Amino acid sequence: MTEHTVLLLEPNRAALKRAQDLIESLGHTAIGVNGVDTALHLVTTQQPSVVLASHPTQERVIARLRESGLGQTSLVVSLPAKVSQPQDIAEGLGADAFVVRPYRRETLASALHAALAIRHVRAHLVELAADLERERARLQRMGDVDPQTSFYHFEFFKRLLLFEILRAKRYGYELALCLVALDPLPGMDQIAPEARKDLESGVAVAIRGAIRDIDIPVHYSEGRYLVFLPHTDAKGAEMVGRRISQRIRRAIYRDGNITVSPAASIGIAGLRKGKGVSFSRLIKDAQAALRAAQLKGGNQVIARW
């Protein structure tokens, strides 16, 4: 077992001693911390694997840590016994996992396991983002990027997605695909070609503003875009789809006296953890989900998972 360092923000001495003993029995190092400044300093200088903070007594420290940035350090909050909806409280605090007091070895081990798994994924995403940035710069030099939208061409995306599907199957993580299609726009036939290019560029900006650095936007065809979402489950993909839809709707384009308010239909497909799917099946599922969104009148987000 790999030893990790856990910072403990627990003002109750008995509870702190109990947590330290349990964490050390799990093969990790536990360090008790007092005060927000000390916690911030240790997170910055030592970069512990996990911060375990008691709530509500350490709520101010938790907020400061989140504001200052935890980097790859995972946050676990401990909550009082019999608290209602502990998962909602933990999510509201921005925690990666939670444990309910009094501390028990099994529940603490489970929370630390989840937090360390998220830390591992987060580190992988940082590496992936750096790799993608280097690849993006290389592709721009080679001409694999659409000059109008700065999105990748479909042929590059196909090669990338085939590789990512194999990797997702091997390492057991989820991925998703959004297919975005602009809905028919009243008055679009009256807009000059130059203005249509501006519209396309504006939609691309809206899409890019709704996704993460590691997500891959692709110019699929006229008025259609693909967005590849690595390490994303169904719930996360639908959230991204709704964000894209909202950003596109907020954009307004004008050409003389003509005003165009775009909207988009979005179909989502994905690969569940431990399941198999081919490149063609993923594309077909996204297309089917898109058709369902369009048949509902457009301006819809439909997932087929």
C-alpha positions as YAML, in Angstrom:
chain: A
units: angstrom
residues:
- id: 1
  name: MET
  ca: [0.00, 0.00, 0.00]
- id: 2
  name: THR
  ca: [1.27, 3.46, -0.87]
- id: 3
  name: GLU
  ca: [1.58, 5.75, 2.14]
- id: 4
  name: HIS
  ca: [-0.19, 9.09, 1.86]
- id: 5
  name: THR
  ca: [-0.22, 12.19, 4.06]
- id: 6
  name: VAL
  ca: [-3.54, 13.32, 5.53]
- id: 7
  name: LEU
  ca: [-3.93, 16.74, 7.16]
- id: 8
  name: LEU
  ca: [-6.53, 16.69, 9.95]
- id: 9
  name: LEU
  ca: [-8.55, 19.81, 10.79]
- id: 10
  name: GLU
  ca: [-10.32, 18.55, 13.89]
- id: 11
  name: PRO
  ca: [-10.61, 20.84, 16.99]
- id: 12
  name: ASN
  ca: [-11.97, 18.09, 19.26]
- id: 13
  name: ARG
  ca: [-8.90, 16.46, 20.83]
- id: 14
  name: ALA
  ca: [-10.50, 13.07, 21.41]
- id: 15
  name: ALA
  ca: [-11.86, 12.96, 17.87]
- id: 16
  name: LEU
  ca: [-8.48, 14.09, 16.48]
- id: 17
  name: LYS
  ca: [-6.64, 11.34, 18.38]
- id: 18
  name: ARG
  ca: [-9.18, 8.77, 17.17]
- id: 19
  name: ALA
  ca: [-8.84, 9.87, 13.54]
- id: 20
  name: GLN
  ca: [-5.03, 9.91, 13.71]
- id: 21
  name: ASP
  ca: [-4.91, 6.37, 15.13]
- id: 22
  name: LEU
  ca: [-7.29, 5.05, 12.49]
- id: 23
  name: ILE
  ca: [-5.52, 6.74, 9.59]
- id: 24
  name: GLU
  ca: [-2.14, 5.44, 10.75]
- id: 25
  name: SER
  ca: [-3.63, 1.94, 11.12]
- id: 26
  name: LEU
  ca: [-4.54, 2.21, 7.43]
- id: 27
  name: GLY
  ca: [-0.88, 2.80, 6.56]
- id: 28
  name: HIS
  ca: [-0.96, 6.58, 6.11]
- id: 29
  name: THR
  ca: [0.57, 9.56, 7.93]
- id: 30
  name: ALA
  ca: [-1.84, 11.83, 9.84]
- id: 31
  name: ILE
  ca: [-0.95, 15.39, 10.84]
- id: 32
  name: GLY
  ca: [-3.19, 17.47, 13.09]
- id: 33
  name: VAL
  ca: [-3.49, 21.12, 12.04]
- id: 34
  name: ASN
  ca: [-4.77, 24.20, 13.88]
- id: 35
  name: GLY
  ca: [-5.71, 27.45, 12.16]
- id: 36
  name: VAL
  ca: [-6.39, 28.49, 8.61]
- id: 37
  name: ASP
  ca: [-2.95, 30.01, 7.98]
- id: 38
  name: THR
  ca: [-1.16, 26.83, 9.04]
- id: 39
  name: ALA
  ca: [-3.48, 24.71, 6.90]
- id: 40
  name: LEU
  ca: [-2.95, 26.93, 3.85]
- id: 41
  name: HIS
  ca: [0.83, 26.89, 4.35]
- id: 42
  name: LEU
  ca: [1.02, 23.09, 4.65]
- id: 43
  name: VAL
  ca: [-1.25, 22.50, 1.66]
- id: 44
  name: THR
  ca: [0.92, 24.82, -0.43]
- id: 45
  name: THR
  ca: [4.33, 23.58, 0.73]
- id: 46
  name: GLN
  ca: [3.76, 19.89, 1.43]
- id: 47
  name: GLN
  ca: [0.91, 19.14, -0.99]
- id: 48
  name: PRO
  ca: [-0.69, 16.41, 1.14]
- id: 49
  name: SER
  ca: [-2.78, 13.76, -0.56]
- id: 50
  name: VAL
  ca: [-5.90, 14.51, 1.52]
- id: 51
  name: VAL
  ca: [-7.25, 17.18, 3.84]
- id: 52
  name: LEU
  ca: [-9.82, 15.81, 6.32]
- id: 53
  name: ALA
  ca: [-11.78, 18.72, 7.83]
- id: 54
  name: SER
  ca: [-14.47, 18.68, 10.50]
- id: 55
  name: HIS
  ca: [-17.74, 20.45, 9.66]
- id: 56
  name: PRO
  ca: [-19.27, 22.78, 10.76]
- id: 57
  name: THR
  ca: [-16.43, 23.83, 13.12]
- id: 58
  name: GLN
  ca: [-13.91, 24.13, 10.26]
- id: 59
  name: GLU
  ca: [-16.27, 25.61, 7.66]
- id: 60
  name: ARG
  ca: [-14.29, 28.87, 7.43]
- id: 61
  name: VAL
  ca: [-11.02, 26.98, 6.91]
- id: 62
  name: ILE
  ca: [-12.65, 24.77, 4.27]
- id: 63
  name: ALA
  ca: [-13.89, 27.85, 2.40]
- id: 64
  name: ARG
  ca: [-10.42, 29.46, 2.51]
- id: 65
  name: LEU
  ca: [-8.79, 26.27, 1.27]
- id: 66
  name: ARG
  ca: [-11.23, 26.04, -1.63]
- id: 67
  name: GLU
  ca: [-10.71, 29.73, -2.50]
- id: 68
  name: SER
  ca: [-6.93, 29.44, -2.40]
- id: 69
  name: GLY
  ca: [-6.89, 26.24, -4.43]
- id: 70
  name: LEU
  ca: [-6.16, 22.71, -3.25]
- id: 71
  name: GLY
  ca: [-4.35, 21.69, -6.42]
- id: 72
  name: GLN
  ca: [-4.34, 17.90, -6.56]
- id: 73
  name: THR
  ca: [-5.05, 17.55, -2.84]
- id: 74
  name: SER
  ca: [-8.42, 15.89, -2.19]
- id: 75
  name: LEU
  ca: [-10.84, 17.26, 0.39]
- id: 76
  name: VAL
  ca: [-12.83, 15.01, 2.75]
- id: 77
  name: VAL
  ca: [-15.28, 16.53, 5.22]
- id: 78
  name: SER
  ca: [-16.41, 14.85, 8.43]
- id: 79
  name: LEU
  ca: [-20.00, 15.55, 9.41]
- id: 80
  name: PRO
  ca: [-21.95, 15.17, 12.67]
- id: 81
  name: ALA
  ca: [-23.85, 11.97, 13.36]
- id: 82
  name: LYS
  ca: [-27.49, 11.86, 12.18]
- id: 83
  name: VAL
  ca: [-26.97, 14.80, 9.80]
- id: 84
  name: SER
  ca: [-29.55, 14.84, 7.02]
- id: 85
  name: GLN
  ca: [-28.42, 14.61, 3.38]
- id: 86
  name: PRO
  ca: [-24.66, 14.39, 4.09]
- id: 87
  name: GLN
  ca: [-23.81, 13.97, 0.40]
- id: 88
  name: ASP
  ca: [-25.55, 17.24, -0.48]
- id: 89
  name: ILE
  ca: [-23.66, 19.05, 2.30]
- id: 90
  name: ALA
  ca: [-20.34, 17.61, 1.12]
- id: 91
  name: GLU
  ca: [-21.03, 18.61, -2.50]
- id: 92
  name: GLY
  ca: [-22.00, 22.10, -1.37]
- id: 93
  name: LEU
  ca: [-18.65, 22.42, 0.37]
- id: 94
  name: GLY
  ca: [-16.81, 21.24, -2.74]
- id: 95
  name: ALA
  ca: [-15.58, 18.07, -1.02]
- id: 96
  name: ASP
  ca: [-14.50, 14.95, -2.88]
- id: 97
  name: ALA
  ca: [-15.86, 12.62, -0.18]
- id: 98
  name: PHE
  ca: [-17.35, 12.66, 3.30]
- id: 99
  name: VAL
  ca: [-17.36, 10.63, 6.49]
- id: 100
  name: VAL
  ca: [-19.88, 10.80, 9.36]
- id: 101
  name: ARG
  ca: [-18.59, 11.07, 12.92]
- id: 102
  name: PRO
  ca: [-17.78, 9.30, 15.19]
- id: 103
  name: TYR
  ca: [-14.81, 8.07, 13.19]
- id: 104
  name: ARG
  ca: [-14.83, 4.37, 12.38]
- id: 105
  name: ARG
  ca: [-12.12, 2.48, 10.55]
- id: 106
  name: GLU
  ca: [-14.39, 1.11, 7.80]
- id: 107
  name: THR
  ca: [-16.10, 4.39, 6.92]
- id: 108
  name: LEU
  ca: [-12.86, 6.37, 7.14]
- id: 109
  name: ALA
  ca: [-11.09, 3.85, 4.91]
- id: 110
  name: SER
  ca: [-13.92, 4.09, 2.36]
- id: 111
  name: ALA
  ca: [-13.83, 7.92, 2.32]
- id: 112
  name: LEU
  ca: [-10.04, 8.02, 1.97]
- id: 113
  name: HIS
  ca: [-10.14, 5.42, -0.80]
- id: 114
  name: ALA
  ca: [-12.67, 7.52, -2.76]
- id: 115
  name: ALA
  ca: [-10.67, 10.72, -2.19]
- id: 116
  name: LEU
  ca: [-7.40, 9.12, -3.28]
- id: 117
  name: ALA
  ca: [-9.06, 7.69, -6.39]
- id: 118
  name: ILE
  ca: [-10.34, 11.16, -7.31]
- id: 119
  name: ARG
  ca: [-6.86, 12.56, -6.65]
- id: 120
  name: HIS
  ca: [-5.41, 10.00, -9.04]
- id: 121
  name: VAL
  ca: [-7.92, 10.94, -11.76]
- id: 122
  name: ARG
  ca: [-7.28, 14.63, -11.16]
- id: 123
  name: ALA
  ca: [-3.53, 14.11, -11.62]
- id: 124
  name: HIS
  ca: [-4.22, 12.16, -14.81]
- id: 125
  name: LEU
  ca: [-6.42, 14.98, -16.11]
- id: 126
  name: VAL
  ca: [-3.66, 17.52, -15.47]
- id: 127
  name: GLU
  ca: [-1.25, 15.37, -17.48]
- id: 128
  name: LEU
  ca: [-3.86, 14.87, -20.19]
- id: 129
  name: ALA
  ca: [-4.52, 18.61, -20.40]
- id: 130
  name: ALA
  ca: [-0.80, 19.27, -20.84]
- id: 131
  name: ASP
  ca: [-0.56, 16.56, -23.51]
- id: 132
  name: LEU
  ca: [-3.58, 17.95, -25.33]
- id: 133
  name: GLU
  ca: [-2.18, 21.47, -25.26]
- id: 134
  name: ARG
  ca: [1.04, 20.26, -26.82]
- id: 135
  name: GLU
  ca: [-0.92, 18.26, -29.38]
- id: 136
  name: ARG
  ca: [-3.16, 21.25, -30.12]
- id: 137
  name: ALA
  ca: [-0.12, 23.41, -30.85]
- id: 138
  name: ARG
  ca: [1.37, 20.71, -33.08]
- id: 139
  name: LEU
  ca: [-1.88, 20.22, -34.99]
- id: 140
  name: GLN
  ca: [-2.29, 23.93, -35.56]
- id: 141
  name: ARG
  ca: [1.12, 23.92, -37.19]
- id: 142
  name: MET
  ca: [0.16, 20.88, -39.31]
- id: 143
  name: GLY
  ca: [-3.22, 22.22, -40.39]
- id: 144
  name: ASP
  ca: [-5.49, 19.72, -38.55]
- id: 145
  name: VAL
  ca: [-7.51, 22.60, -37.06]
- id: 146
  name: ASP
  ca: [-10.42, 24.33, -38.78]
- id: 147
  name: PRO
  ca: [-9.33, 27.96, -39.37]
- id: 148
  name: GLN
  ca: [-12.86, 29.37, -38.92]
- id: 149
  name: THR
  ca: [-13.68, 27.79, -35.53]
- id: 150
  name: SER
  ca: [-10.22, 26.66, -34.28]
- id: 151
  name: PHE
  ca: [-11.89, 23.27, -33.72]
- id: 152
  name: TYR
  ca: [-10.25, 20.02, -34.80]
- id: 153
  name: HIS
  ca: [-11.14, 18.37, -38.09]
- id: 154
  name: PHE
  ca: [-13.20, 15.19, -37.94]
- id: 155
  name: GLU
  ca: [-10.44, 12.92, -39.31]
- id: 156
  name: PHE
  ca: [-8.13, 13.86, -36.45]
- id: 157
  name: PHE
  ca: [-10.96, 13.38, -33.97]
- id: 158
  name: LYS
  ca: [-11.69, 9.90, -35.33]
- id: 159
  name: ARG
  ca: [-8.11, 8.81, -34.73]
- id: 160
  name: LEU
  ca: [-8.11, 10.31, -31.25]
- id: 161
  name: LEU
  ca: [-11.44, 8.80, -30.22]
- id: 162
  name: LEU
  ca: [-10.49, 5.30, -31.38]
- id: 163
  name: PHE
  ca: [-7.42, 5.53, -29.15]
- id: 164
  name: GLU
  ca: [-9.37, 6.96, -26.19]
- id: 165
  name: ILE
  ca: [-12.06, 4.25, -26.39]
- id: 166
  name: LEU
  ca: [-9.38, 1.57, -26.16]
- id: 167
  name: ARG
  ca: [-7.77, 3.35, -23.22]
- id: 168
  name: ALA
  ca: [-11.12, 3.84, -21.45]
- id: 169
  name: LYS
  ca: [-11.91, 0.12, -21.77]
- id: 170
  name: ARG
  ca: [-8.48, -0.81, -20.44]
- id: 171
  name: TYR
  ca: [-8.45, 1.52, -17.44]
- id: 172
  name: GLY
  ca: [-12.18, 1.45, -16.72]
- id: 173
  name: TYR
  ca: [-13.13, 5.12, -16.98]
- id: 174
  name: GLU
  ca: [-16.15, 6.73, -18.61]
- id: 175
  name: LEU
  ca: [-16.25, 9.05, -21.56]
- id: 176
  name: ALA
  ca: [-18.97, 10.92, -23.42]
- id: 177
  name: LEU
  ca: [-19.69, 12.53, -26.76]
- id: 178
  name: CYS
  ca: [-21.93, 15.54, -27.49]
- id: 179
  name: LEU
  ca: [-23.25, 16.13, -31.00]
- id: 180
  name: VAL
  ca: [-24.39, 19.76, -31.34]
- id: 181
  name: ALA
  ca: [-26.52, 20.89, -34.29]
- id: 182
  name: LEU
  ca: [-27.82, 24.40, -34.83]
- id: 183
  name: ASP
  ca: [-31.60, 24.50, -35.14]
- id: 184
  name: PRO
  ca: [-33.09, 26.08, -38.29]
- id: 185
  name: LEU
  ca: [-32.83, 29.86, -37.99]
- id: 186
  name: PRO
  ca: [-35.58, 32.15, -39.34]
- id: 187
  name: GLY
  ca: [-34.09, 34.65, -41.77]
- id: 188
  name: MET
  ca: [-30.83, 32.73, -42.11]
- id: 189
  name: ASP
  ca: [-31.14, 32.65, -45.92]
- id: 190
  name: GLN
  ca: [-31.11, 36.47, -45.89]
- id: 191
  name: ILE
  ca: [-27.80, 36.75, -44.08]
- id: 192
  name: ALA
  ca: [-24.67, 37.42, -46.10]
- id: 193
  name: PRO
  ca: [-22.02, 34.64, -46.30]
- id: 194
  name: GLU
  ca: [-19.59, 36.74, -44.26]
- id: 195
  name: ALA
  ca: [-22.15, 37.08, -41.48]
- id: 196
  name: ARG
  ca: [-22.76, 33.33, -41.54]
- id: 197
  name: LYS
  ca: [-19.06, 32.82, -40.93]
- id: 198
  name: ASP
  ca: [-19.28, 35.23, -37.99]
- id: 199
  name: LEU
  ca: [-22.22, 33.21, -36.66]
- id: 200
  name: GLU
  ca: [-20.24, 29.98, -36.95]
- id: 201
  name: SER
  ca: [-17.27, 31.55, -35.18]
- id: 202
  name: GLY
  ca: [-19.57, 32.89, -32.44]
- id: 203
  name: VAL
  ca: [-21.13, 29.48, -31.87]
- id: 204
  name: ALA
  ca: [-17.63, 27.99, -31.63]
- id: 205
  name: VAL
  ca: [-16.72, 30.57, -28.97]
- id: 206
  name: ALA
  ca: [-19.92, 29.70, -27.04]
- id: 207
  name: ILE
  ca: [-19.11, 25.99, -27.14]
- id: 208
  name: ARG
  ca: [-15.50, 26.46, -26.10]
- id: 209
  name: GLY
  ca: [-16.60, 28.66, -23.21]
- id: 210
  name: ALA
  ca: [-18.84, 25.85, -21.89]
- id: 211
  name: ILE
  ca: [-16.25, 23.07, -21.81]
- id: 212
  name: ARG
  ca: [-13.05, 22.17, -19.97]
- id: 213
  name: ASP
  ca: [-9.51, 22.51, -21.31]
- id: 214
  name: ILE
  ca: [-9.24, 18.73, -21.74]
- id: 215
  name: ASP
  ca: [-12.48, 18.45, -23.77]
- id: 216
  name: ILE
  ca: [-12.03, 18.20, -27.54]
- id: 217
  name: PRO
  ca: [-14.30, 20.30, -29.82]
- id: 218
  name: VAL
  ca: [-14.60, 19.13, -33.42]
- id: 219
  name: HIS
  ca: [-16.00, 20.78, -36.55]
- id: 220
  name: TYR
  ca: [-18.20, 17.89, -37.77]
- id: 221
  name: SER
  ca: [-20.03, 19.48, -40.71]
- id: 222
  name: GLU
  ca: [-21.77, 22.77, -41.53]
- id: 223
  name: GLY
  ca: [-23.72, 23.82, -38.46]
- id: 224
  name: ARG
  ca: [-22.71, 20.68, -36.53]
- id: 225
  name: TYR
  ca: [-20.08, 20.19, -33.86]
- id: 226
  name: LEU
  ca: [-18.82, 17.26, -31.81]
- id: 227
  name: VAL
  ca: [-17.43, 17.62, -28.29]
- id: 228
  name: PHE
  ca: [-15.47, 14.72, -26.81]
- id: 229
  name: LEU
  ca: [-15.59, 14.58, -22.99]
- id: 230
  name: PRO
  ca: [-12.99, 12.26, -21.41]
- id: 231
  name: HIS
  ca: [-13.53, 11.04, -17.82]
- id: 232
  name: THR
  ca: [-17.19, 12.15, -17.91]
- id: 233
  name: ASP
  ca: [-20.25, 10.18, -16.84]
- id: 234
  name: ALA
  ca: [-23.85, 10.57, -18.05]
- id: 235
  name: LYS
  ca: [-24.77, 13.18, -15.43]
- id: 236
  name: GLY
  ca: [-21.69, 15.26, -16.14]
- id: 237
  name: ALA
  ca: [-22.19, 15.05, -19.90]
- id: 238
  name: GLU
  ca: [-25.80, 16.26, -19.62]
- id: 239
  name: MET
  ca: [-24.62, 19.20, -17.50]
- id: 240
  name: VAL
  ca: [-22.09, 20.11, -20.21]
- id: 241
  name: GLY
  ca: [-24.78, 19.77, -22.88]
- id: 242
  name: ARG
  ca: [-27.08, 22.13, -21.01]
- id: 243
  name: ARG
  ca: [-24.23, 24.62, -20.54]
- id: 244
  name: ILE
  ca: [-23.49, 24.57, -24.26]
- id: 245
  name: SER
  ca: [-27.17, 25.07, -25.06]
- id: 246
  name: GLN
  ca: [-27.46, 28.02, -22.66]
- id: 247
  name: ARG
  ca: [-24.33, 29.71, -24.02]
- id: 248
  name: ILE
  ca: [-25.53, 29.39, -27.61]
- id: 249
  name: ARG
  ca: [-28.96, 30.80, -26.72]
- id: 250
  name: ARG
  ca: [-27.41, 33.82, -25.02]
- id: 251
  name: ALA
  ca: [-25.59, 34.80, -28.20]
- id: 252
  name: ILE
  ca: [-27.31, 37.24, -30.62]
- id: 253
  name: TYR
  ca: [-26.01, 37.97, -34.13]
- id: 254
  name: ARG
  ca: [-26.94, 40.95, -36.27]
- id: 255
  name: ASP
  ca: [-26.48, 41.64, -39.97]
- id: 256
  name: GLY
  ca: [-27.88, 45.06, -40.79]
- id: 257
  name: ASN
  ca: [-31.55, 45.03, -39.78]
- id: 258
  name: ILE
  ca: [-31.65, 41.25, -39.38]
- id: 259
  name: THR
  ca: [-31.22, 39.77, -35.89]
- id: 260
  name: VAL
  ca: [-30.57, 36.05, -35.39]
- id: 261
  name: SER
  ca: [-30.92, 34.26, -32.06]
- id: 262
  name: PRO
  ca: [-29.44, 30.78, -32.47]
- id: 263
  name: ALA
  ca: [-30.45, 27.64, -30.61]
- id: 264
  name: ALA
  ca: [-29.12, 24.10, -30.80]
- id: 265
  name: SER
  ca: [-30.27, 20.52, -30.44]
- id: 266
  name: ILE
  ca: [-27.76, 18.32, -28.61]
- id: 267
  name: GLY
  ca: [-27.46, 14.53, -28.60]
- id: 268
  name: ILE
  ca: [-25.25, 12.79, -26.04]
- id: 269
  name: ALA
  ca: [-23.82, 9.27, -26.02]
- id: 270
  name: GLY
  ca: [-21.23, 7.65, -23.82]
- id: 271
  name: LEU
  ca: [-19.18, 4.71, -22.64]
- id: 272
  name: ARG
  ca: [-20.07, 3.38, -19.21]
- id: 273
  name: LYS
  ca: [-17.34, 2.10, -16.93]
- id: 274
  name: GLY
  ca: [-16.54, -1.52, -17.70]
- id: 275
  name: LYS
  ca: [-18.75, -1.63, -20.82]
- id: 276
  name: GLY
  ca: [-17.69, -1.97, -24.43]
- id: 277
  name: VAL
  ca: [-18.64, 0.29, -27.30]
- id: 278
  name: SER
  ca: [-17.23, 0.86, -30.77]
- id: 279
  name: PHE
  ca: [-16.43, 4.18, -32.42]
- id: 280
  name: SER
  ca: [-19.25, 3.74, -34.93]
- id: 281
  name: ARG
  ca: [-21.77, 2.81, -32.19]
- id: 282
  name: LEU
  ca: [-20.84, 5.89, -30.17]
- id: 283
  name: ILE
  ca: [-21.38, 8.14, -33.20]
- id: 284
  name: LYS
  ca: [-24.66, 6.39, -34.09]
- id: 285
  name: ASP
  ca: [-25.96, 6.73, -30.52]
- id: 286
  name: ALA
  ca: [-25.10, 10.44, -30.51]
- id: 287
  name: GLN
  ca: [-26.85, 10.88, -33.87]
- id: 288
  name: ALA
  ca: [-29.93, 9.03, -32.61]
- id: 289
  name: ALA
  ca: [-30.03, 11.19, -29.48]
- id: 290
  name: LEU
  ca: [-29.69, 14.31, -31.65]
- id: 291
  name: ARG
  ca: [-32.59, 13.22, -33.87]
- id: 292
  name: ALA
  ca: [-34.72, 12.68, -30.76]
- id: 293
  name: ALA
  ca: [-33.87, 16.21, -29.61]
- id: 294
  name: GLN
  ca: [-34.78, 17.62, -33.01]
- id: 295
  name: LEU
  ca: [-38.07, 15.68, -33.15]
- id: 296
  name: LYS
  ca: [-39.05, 17.27, -29.84]
- id: 297
  name: GLY
  ca: [-38.91, 20.64, -31.55]
- id: 298
  name: GLY
  ca: [-35.24, 21.49, -31.12]
- id: 299
  name: ASN
  ca: [-33.49, 23.42, -28.37]
- id: 300
  name: GLN
  ca: [-33.29, 20.15, -26.40]
- id: 301
  name: VAL
  ca: [-30.58, 18.06, -24.78]
- id: 302
  name: ILE
  ca: [-31.15, 14.30, -25.07]
- id: 303
  name: ALA
  ca: [-28.80, 11.57, -23.78]
- id: 304
  name: ARG
  ca: [-28.69, 7.98, -25.01]
- id: 305
  name: TRP
  ca: [-26.41, 6.08, -22.63]
...
